[in-house]
Each structure stands twice: as C-alpha cells, then as structure tokens.
Amino acid sequence: MTTDKVEKQCITPAGFAALNAELTQLWEVERPEVVRTVHWAASNGDRSENGDYIYGKKRLRQIDGRVRFLRKRLEILNVVNPCYQQDQGTVHFGATVRYERENGTVQTITIVGSDETVPSQGRISVDSPIGRALMDKTVGALVSVQTPGGEDELEVLSISYPLRP
C-alpha cells in the first residue's frame, strides 16, 4: 500500500492529544534518560555482560520503533471533533449511543477511532462490528449485528454528542 492511497482515519481531539503526549514523553523524557544510561554503561568496559548496556540498547530499539509508528500515525489521522456534528439525530463518529440488546441489557458506548478504543470504558472502534452497524442509524432503529457471541439485534435508544466548548 502506498502512502498516497492510505485513507485518513478519524480520531477525536482527546485521542490525538494522548498520542501526541505519548510521543513527546518517549522522545523528550524516556529516550534521553535511556541514552544517558547506555552511554554510562558503555563507558564501563565489557559490553557483552553489561546488563544496563544490553537492556538499554533493547529499550532504545523499542522506543525508536514506537516513535516511528506514532509519527507516521499522527500524520495520517484526521482529527474530528464530534461536538461540531451538525446531524445530531444520527449516529456518526464520536457519538455516544445508548442501545438495548435482544436480551434486555442496556449499554452505552462512544464510537471512536481505533487508536483510542477502550471497550471496558465503553469506547468502541468505528470499525468494530457494533460501531459499523450503528453508523447512520437514528433513535428507534433496529440493527442486526454479528458479534463474537453470535447474531444480536440492537435497538438505538438515544444518541448524544459532547457539548461545544
């Protein structure tokens, strides 16, 4: 896949800020500390049995890999602020949706980008089966969705978006 064919993926402003903060922490705080440790350990002589040196080099590779990933990822992400959604009666990216399952269980989820998904906190990916099934639906809509547990029917009870600042 070439870079020009990469489709922009959505992320909320908070999700973008979190990734950016992680990049800053790794590049400006953690990496310099590890470089200092590796430099000190290298000055101690034999590197083959020097745990600080060996671990430090390994940690540097991990940090550098994550930094490369984050920089590339931040370039292709499209920041979408859901509080500016015009059509607030329909499920779009960033919507908080309350729905009822066939078994009567009521759940509330917020549809976010794949980089900020935390299912235990009700933050599901727009690309997940439920996220895809709920997109463009309105209150009262019945939606069939294939989940890992099997086919399920959901009824949209409410849709909300964050308030404008």
Steps between C-alpha positions, in 0.01 A plus 500: 500500500647834401482804723276695260238224515485490879153609601483758778374341817303696757600579855349732760700805618554326837630185331736703280627690805564171684706359212690827469569500876632144479731602214628799697554289814695235308711743295569775752506311833549124474737484204753753639503313835565167329770654279675631812480156664634325188783752468593452866478118471713500183771697680526219758682272259390148399156538341433128451410444867384851580127476584446877502651527153313199355164600649554866407569418135191278491287776656638754251389276211153473655474876552626578149253254347208650690611855414514409127154344525349799683649756259365316197165441668454863605564608139215294359239556770207733437397683819120516519338693783159336558362804684472676162287222345210669321273194473473409867198276449708244311792284614830633365861487617528614863137431589407356836231241437274330750349180366313194619600146407252221425548363853392833655847618597545874449848622409655837432798533268691780331619441144866604466803431282696176519788676682282596795285191544451385862207253506499478881426874506234477227727652234466280192655532158306637208637193316363246754193295406275701734657831396446425130145376562398813693640754253233716332222361721243707689312457829261206477698321228535124531841373398617143446866448579729199488703496823747242630208364705282461190225698330346771719233762445546848645250780539638854508358676807687830494778685319703785643811702422732700724401862557687772315771672705 
